[in-house]
Amino acid sequence: MSQQILDLVEKSSLKDKDEVPQFDIGDTVDVHTRILEGEKERIQIFSGVVIARNGSGSREMFTVRRIVSNEGVERKFPLHSPRVAKVDVKRSGLVRRAKLYFLRDRVGKAVRLKERRRDT
């Protein structure tokens, strides 16, 4: 009974199916986030490779990693947050793992993933 109530409350905070794009681990994405600077609001884009997804429902998170001036930067985003404006999928990577934490140890060309060809 209590689980049904929790599901009902959680359903109101979820985004629609068409607002959340289909992306997998290994995909290169652009995450558009809303940033508040004083009174103004602007969109900031964080580009990188999705190395992990965890959680479910309204608590689902994904981790994006990119290299900035030879330093690895990782950022976790809540999938259903109103602060995440949209997620654009740029490339699909061919991977065989659920978590790509091994990319943290790699440098240069070794970080690149093979591209997955999608037949549409």
SEKOL-52856 format. One line per field, with one value per residue: residue number from 0; x, y, z of N, C-alpha, C, O, CB in turn. Coordinates in steps of 0.2 Angstrom, whole numbers, plus 2048, in hexadecimal, padded with zeros to 3 digits. Atoms other than C-alpha are relative to their C-alpha. Last residue first. Glycine has a CB too. Example, Ala and Ser with C-alpha at 12.3 -4.5 7.8 and 13.67 -1.06 7.14 Angstrom:
// residues 2
num	(1 0)
npx	(7FC 804)
npy	(7FA 7FA)
npz	(7FF 800)
capx	(844 83E)
capy	(7FB 7EA)
capz	(824 827)
cpx	(7FC 804)
cpy	(805 806)
cpz	(803 800)
opx	(7FF 809)
opy	(80B 805)
opz	(804 803)
cbpx	(802 7FB)
cbpy	(802 800)
cbpz	(7F9 806)
END
This chain:
// residues 120
num	(119 118 117 116 115 114 113 112 111 110 109 108 107 106 105 104 103 102 101 100 99 98 97 96 95 94 93 92 91 90 89 88 87 86 85 84 83 82 81 80 79 78 77 76 75 74 73 72 71 70 69 68 67 66 65 64 63 62 61 60 59 58 57 56 55 54 53 52 51 50 49 48 47 46 45 44 43 42 41 40 39 38 37 36 35 34 33 32 31 30 29 28 27 26 25 24 23 22 21 20 19 18 17 16 15 14 13 12 11 10 9 8 7 6 5 4 3 2 1 0)
npx	(807 804 807 804 805 807 802 804 806 806 803 804 7FF 7FD 7FE 7F9 7FC 7FE 7F9 7FB 7FA 7FD 805 800 803 7FD 800 7FA 801 7FD 7FC 7FB 7FF 7FA 801 805 7FD 7FA 802 7FF 806 803 806 807 806 806 806 806 806 803 7FC 7F9 800 7F9 7FD 7F9 7FD 7F9 7FB 7FB 7FB 7F9 7FE 805 806 806 802 807 804 7FC 804 802 7FB 800 7FA 800 7F9 7FF 7FD 7FF 800 807 804 7FB 802 7FC 802 802 801 805 7FF 806 7FE 802 7FC 7F9 7FD 7F9 7FE 7FD 7FA 7FB 7FD 7FC 804 801 7FC 7F9 801 802 7FA 7FD 804 800 7FA 800 805 7FD 7FB 804)
npy	(7FD 801 801 7FE 805 7FE 802 806 800 7FE 806 804 7FF 7F9 7FF 802 7FB 7FA 801 7FD 7FF 7FA 7FC 7FF 806 802 808 804 806 806 7FE 806 802 804 806 7FE 803 7FD 7FA 7F9 7FD 801 804 7FC 804 7FC 804 7FD 803 802 806 7FE 7F9 7FD 7FD 7FE 7FE 7FC 802 7FB 802 800 7F9 7FB 801 7FE 804 7FE 804 805 803 807 805 806 805 807 802 808 802 808 803 800 7FA 7FC 7FA 7FD 7F9 7FE 7F9 7FF 7F9 7FC 7F9 7FB 800 800 806 800 806 803 804 7FC 7FD 804 804 7FD 803 7FC 7F9 800 7FF 7F9 7FB 800 7FD 7F9 7FD 800 7FB 7FA)
npz	(7FF 807 7FF 806 802 801 807 801 805 7FD 7FD 805 808 802 807 800 7FC 804 802 7FB 803 7FD 7FD 7F9 7FE 7FA 7FF 7FF 7FC 803 806 801 807 801 805 805 806 802 805 7FD 800 807 7FF 801 7FF 7FD 800 7FC 801 7F9 7FE 7FF 801 7FF 806 7FF 806 7FF 805 801 805 7FD 800 7FF 804 7FE 7FA 7FE 7FB 7FE 7FB 801 7FE 805 7FD 803 800 801 806 801 807 802 7FE 7FE 7FE 7FB 7FF 7F9 7FF 7FB 7FE 800 7FF 805 806 7FE 7FC 801 7FF 806 7FE 7FE 806 804 805 806 806 801 801 807 804 7FF 802 807 802 7FF 805 806 7FF 800)
capx	(855 865 870 882 88B 89B 8AB 8B0 8BD 8C7 8D6 8D9 8DF 8E0 8D7 8D6 8C5 8BE 8BE 8AF 8A4 895 889 897 897 899 896 894 885 889 881 872 86A 864 857 853 85B 856 845 84D 847 858 861 872 883 893 8A4 8B3 8C4 8D2 8DD 8D5 8C3 8C0 8AE 8A4 891 889 876 869 858 850 83F 83D 84C 85E 86E 876 888 896 88C 899 89B 893 88D 882 87D 86C 868 85E 85F 85B 86B 873 868 86E 862 86B 86D 876 87F 881 88E 887 891 883 872 867 854 84F 844 838 82E 82B 824 82E 82C 827 814 818 822 812 809 818 819 807 808 817 80E 800)
capy	(811 806 80D 80B 80B 815 80E 817 824 825 81C 82A 835 82F 820 81D 826 81C 80C 813 80F 807 7FB 7F3 7ED 7FD 803 816 820 832 843 83F 84F 851 85E 86C 863 86F 868 858 847 840 846 84B 846 84F 848 852 84B 857 859 86B 864 852 84B 840 83F 836 831 832 82A 82F 834 822 817 818 817 81C 81C 822 82D 836 849 859 865 873 882 88A 89B 8A2 8B4 8BC 8B8 8AA 89B 88D 882 873 86C 85B 858 845 839 827 81A 815 817 825 826 838 83E 84B 83F 833 841 847 83F 84A 845 832 833 837 828 81C 821 81D 80D 808 80C 800)
capz	(73D 73E 74D 74B 75C 75C 764 774 776 787 780 774 782 794 79D 7B0 7B1 7A2 7AD 7B6 7A7 7B0 7A8 79D 78B 782 771 772 76B 765 767 773 779 78B 78F 79C 7AB 7B9 7B9 7C0 7B8 7B3 7C3 7BD 7C3 7BD 7B9 7B4 7AE 7AD 79D 79A 79C 799 79A 7A5 7A7 7B5 7B5 7C3 7C5 7D6 7CD 7C8 7C9 7CF 7C6 7B5 7B2 7A5 79A 78F 78F 78B 799 791 79C 79A 7A2 7AF 7B5 7C6 7CE 7C3 7C2 7B7 7AD 7A7 795 795 784 782 77D 77F 788 794 78C 785 782 784 793 78D 782 790 79C 7AB 7BC 7CB 7CB 7C9 7DA 7E4 7DC 7DE 7F0 7F3 7EA 7F5 805 800)
cpx	(7FC 7F9 7FC 7F9 7FC 7FB 7F8 7FE 7FD 7FA 7F9 7FD 7FB 800 802 803 807 804 803 807 805 807 803 7FA 800 7FD 803 7FE 806 7FE 802 804 805 800 807 7FF 7FB 804 806 7FD 800 7F9 7FC 7FA 7FA 7FA 7FB 7FA 7FB 7F9 7FE 804 807 800 807 803 807 803 806 804 805 805 807 802 7FB 7FA 7FA 7FE 7F9 7FC 804 7FC 7FD 805 800 806 800 807 801 802 801 7FF 7F9 7FD 806 7FD 804 7FE 7FD 7FE 7FA 802 7FA 803 7FE 805 807 803 808 802 803 806 805 803 805 7FC 7FE 804 807 7FF 7FE 806 803 7FB 801 806 7FF 7FC 804 804)
cpy	(800 803 7FF 7FE 802 7FB 803 7FF 7F9 7FF 801 7FA 7FC 800 807 801 7FF 805 806 7FF 803 801 807 805 800 7F9 7FE 7F9 7FC 7FA 7FA 802 7FB 7FE 7FD 7FA 802 7FD 804 805 807 804 800 7FC 804 7FB 804 7FC 803 7FD 7FE 7FA 802 807 803 803 802 801 804 7FD 805 7FE 800 807 805 7FF 803 7FC 803 7FB 7FA 7FD 7F9 7FB 7FA 7FD 7F9 7FF 7F9 7FF 7F9 7FC 7FF 807 805 807 803 807 802 808 801 807 804 807 805 800 802 7FA 800 7F9 7FC 7FD 806 804 7FC 7FB 804 7FD 804 808 801 801 807 806 800 804 807 803 801 806)
cpz	(7FA 802 7F9 802 7FA 7FF 7FF 7F9 800 7FB 803 803 7FC 7F9 7FE 7F9 800 804 7FC 7FE 804 7FD 803 802 808 802 806 801 800 805 7FD 7FA 7FF 7F8 800 7FB 7FA 7FA 7FE 7FB 804 800 7F9 802 7FF 800 803 7FF 805 7FF 807 804 802 7FF 803 7FA 801 7F9 801 7FA 7FF 7FB 803 800 802 7FC 802 806 800 805 803 807 7FF 803 7FB 803 7FD 7FF 7FF 7F9 800 7FA 7FE 802 802 802 806 801 807 801 805 802 7FF 802 7FB 7FA 802 805 7FF 802 7FA 802 803 7FB 7FC 7FB 7FA 7FA 7FE 7FF 7F9 7FB 801 7FD 7F9 7FE 801 7FA 7F9 800)
opx	(7F7 7F5 7FC 7F8 7FA 7FD 7F5 7FD 800 7F4 7F5 7F8 7F5 802 7FE 809 80B 808 809 80B 809 80B 800 7F7 800 7F8 80A 7F9 809 7FC 802 801 80B 7FB 80C 7FA 7F5 807 805 7FE 7FA 7F8 7FB 7FA 7FA 7F9 7FC 7F8 7FC 7F5 802 807 809 7FF 808 801 808 803 806 805 803 80B 80A 806 7FB 7FB 7F8 7FF 7F8 7FE 804 7FF 7F8 80A 7FB 80C 7FC 80B 801 800 804 7F9 7F6 7FB 80A 7FB 805 802 7F7 803 7F4 807 7F7 804 802 804 80A 800 80A 804 7FF 80C 809 809 80B 7FC 7F9 809 806 800 802 807 802 7FD 803 806 7FF 7FF 805 803)
opy	(802 800 804 7F8 808 7F6 802 804 7F4 7FE 7FC 7F8 7FC 7FB 80C 801 804 809 807 803 808 7FC 80C 809 7FA 7F7 7FE 7F7 7FA 7FB 7F9 803 7FB 7FB 7FF 7F8 7FF 801 808 805 809 807 806 7F6 809 7F8 808 7FA 804 800 7FB 7FB 801 809 803 801 806 7FC 80A 7F7 80B 7FD 806 809 808 7FC 809 7F6 809 7F6 7F5 7FF 7F8 7FD 7F6 800 7F5 803 7F5 802 7F6 7FA 7FA 80B 803 80B 7FF 80B 7FF 80C 800 809 804 809 807 7FC 808 7F9 801 7F8 7F7 800 808 802 7FD 7F5 807 800 809 80A 805 806 80B 809 805 809 80B 807 807 80B)
opz	(7FA 806 7F5 803 7FA 7FB 804 7F5 801 7FD 805 801 7FE 7F5 800 7F8 801 801 7FB 800 802 7FC 803 7FE 80B 800 806 804 7FB 80B 7F7 7F4 802 7F6 802 7F9 7FA 7F6 7FA 7F5 805 7FB 7F6 800 802 7FB 808 7FA 80B 7FC 80B 809 808 7F9 809 7F4 806 7F5 802 7F9 7FD 7FD 803 7FC 807 7F6 801 806 7FF 807 7FF 80C 7FB 806 7FB 803 7FF 7FB 804 7F5 805 7F8 800 7FE 806 7FE 80B 7FE 808 803 804 805 7FA 808 7F7 7F6 801 80A 7F9 808 7F8 802 7FE 7F9 7FC 7FC 7F9 7F8 7FB 7F9 7F5 7F9 7FD 7F8 7F6 7FB 7FD 7F6 7F7 7FC)
cbpx	(801 800 7FC 803 7FC 800 800 7F9 803 800 805 804 807 806 7FC 801 7FD 7FA 800 7FF 7FF 801 7FC 806 805 7FF 802 804 7FA 808 806 7FC 802 800 7FE 803 801 805 7FA 807 7FB 7FE 7FC 800 800 7FE 801 7FF 800 800 807 801 7FB 805 7FC 804 7FC 804 7FD 804 7FC 800 7FB 7FC 7FE 800 806 7FB 803 806 7F9 806 801 803 7FF 801 804 7FC 807 7F9 805 7FD 803 805 7FB 807 7F9 805 7FB 802 7FF 7FC 806 7F9 801 802 801 803 7FD 805 7FF 7FD 7FA 7FC 7FC 807 7FD 804 7FC 7FA 804 802 7F9 7FD 806 7FF 7F9 803 804 7FB)
cbpy	(807 7F9 805 7FD 7FF 806 7F9 800 802 807 7FD 7FF 7FF 802 7FD 7F9 7FF 803 7FA 7FE 804 800 7FC 803 7FA 805 7FD 803 7FC 800 804 7F9 807 7F9 803 806 7F8 800 804 801 7FC 7F9 803 802 7FC 806 7F9 808 7F8 806 801 806 804 7FC 806 7F9 806 7FB 800 801 7FE 7FC 803 7FE 7F9 808 800 7FE 800 802 7FF 7FB 800 803 7FE 801 801 7FE 804 7FD 804 807 806 802 7FF 801 801 7FD 803 7FD 805 7FD 802 801 7FA 7FB 7FA 807 7FA 804 7FB 804 804 7FA 804 802 7F9 7FF 803 7FC 7F9 800 7FF 7FA 7FC 802 7FC 7F9 800 800)
cbpz	(803 7FE 805 7FA 806 7FB 7FE 804 7F9 803 806 7FA 7FE 803 7FB 802 807 7FD 7FC 807 7F9 808 805 803 7FE 806 7F9 806 7FD 800 803 7FF 7FC 804 7F9 7FC 801 806 804 802 804 7FF 806 7F8 807 7FC 803 7FE 802 805 800 804 805 7FC 7FD 802 7FC 805 7F9 806 7FA 806 805 807 801 802 805 7FA 807 804 7FE 7FF 807 7F9 807 7F9 807 7F9 7FE 801 7FC 800 7FD 7FA 806 7FE 802 805 7FA 807 7FA 806 7FA 800 7FD 806 7FB 802 7FB 7FC 806 807 7FC 7FD 7FB 7FD 7FF 806 806 7FF 800 807 804 7FD 803 808 801 7FE 806 806)
END
